[in-house]
C-alpha cells in the first residue's frame, strides 16, 4: 500500500470532481476544467509516442506500483459523476483519458 502516496493527485482530482459536480465548492469546477484537458494531452502524448510515455513506463517498473484496477476505478468514478451531472465535455474527455490509459497499459508501457 506504499503506492497510495504516489496517487494522491489522482485521488484529489476525483475529490475535486465530486466537489464541483455537487456544487459544494464553486471554484472546484475550474480545477476540473483546467486539469482535465491537461491530463488528456498527457495521456494522448503517452499513447501516440511522445516522451511522456517514458514516465508511465518507469512508474510501471516500480516494485510497489499502483494496480491498474485502481486507476480504472477512479476513471470510472470520474466519467460517471461527470456524465450524471451532464458535464458532457468533461465526461467525454475523461472517457478518452481512460481509453488512452487502457491502450497504453495494454501495449505494455
C-alpha positions in Angstrom: 0.0 0.0 0.0 3.1 2.2 -0.2 1.9 3.3 -3.6 -1.0 5.3 -2.1 1.3 8.2 -1.6 2.1 8.2 -5.3 -1.6 8.6 -6.3 -2.6 11.5 -4.0 -3.1 13.8 -7.0 -5.3 11.2 -8.7 -7.5 10.9 -5.6 -7.5 14.6 -5.1 -8.8 15.2 -8.7 -11.6 12.7 -8.1 -12.5 14.7 -4.9 -12.5 17.9 -6.9 -14.8 16.4 -9.4 -17.2 15.4 -6.6 -17.0 18.9 -5.1 -17.5 20.5 -8.5 -20.4 18.4 -9.7 -22.2 18.6 -6.4 -21.8 22.3 -6.2 -20.1 22.1 -2.8 -17.2 24.3 -3.8 -17.7 26.7 -6.7 -14.1 27.1 -7.6 -13.6 23.3 -7.8 -15.1 23.4 -11.3 -12.1 25.5 -12.5 -9.7 22.8 -11.2 -11.7 20.3 -13.3 -11.8 22.5 -16.4 -8.1 23.2 -16.3 -6.8 19.8 -15.2 -8.9 17.6 -17.5 -7.6 18.8 -20.9 -4.1 18.8 -19.4 -4.4 15.2 -18.4 -6.0 14.3 -21.7 -3.0 15.8 -23.5 -0.5 13.9 -21.4 -2.4 10.6 -22.0 -2.6 11.3 -25.7 1.1 12.0 -25.9 1.8 8.8 -24.0 -0.3 6.8 -26.4 1.0 8.4 -29.6 4.6 8.0 -28.6 5.6 11.3 -27.1 8.3 11.4 -24.3 5.6 11.4 -21.6 5.2 7.7 -22.1 8.6 7.1 -20.6 7.3 8.3 -17.2 4.5 5.7 -17.2 7.0 3.0 -18.2 9.3 4.0 -15.3 6.3 4.1 -12.9 5.2 0.7 -14.1 8.5 -0.9 -13.4 8.4 0.1 -9.7 8.0 -2.8 -7.3 5.2 -1.2 -5.4 3.3 0.4 -8.4 -0.4 1.1 -8.1 -2.6 -1.6 -9.6 -4.2 -0.7 -12.9 -7.6 -1.5 -11.4 -7.2 1.4 -9.1 -6.9 3.9 -11.9 -9.7 2.2 -13.9 -11.9 2.6 -10.8 -11.0 6.3 -10.4 -11.6 7.0 -14.1 -14.9 5.1 -14.0 -16.0 7.2 -11.0 -14.9 10.4 -12.8 -16.7 9.6 -16.0 -19.9 8.6 -14.2 -20.0 11.6 -11.9 -19.5 14.0 -14.8 -22.0 12.3 -17.0 -24.6 12.0 -14.3 -24.3 15.8 -13.8 -24.4 16.5 -17.5 -20.9 17.8 -17.8 -20.7 16.1 -21.2 -17.5 17.6 -22.5 -15.6 16.8 -19.3 -17.1 13.3 -19.2 -16.1 12.7 -22.8 -12.5 13.9 -22.0 -12.3 11.6 -19.0 -13.6 8.7 -21.1 -10.8 9.4 -23.6 -8.3 9.6 -20.7 -9.5 6.3 -19.6 -9.3 4.8 -23.1 -5.7 6.1 -23.7 -4.7 4.8 -20.3 -6.1 1.4 -21.1 -4.4 1.3 -24.5 -1.0 2.4 -23.2 -1.3 -0.2 -20.4 -2.3 -2.9 -22.9 0.7 -2.4 -25.2 3.0 -2.5 -22.2 4.0 0.9 -21.5 
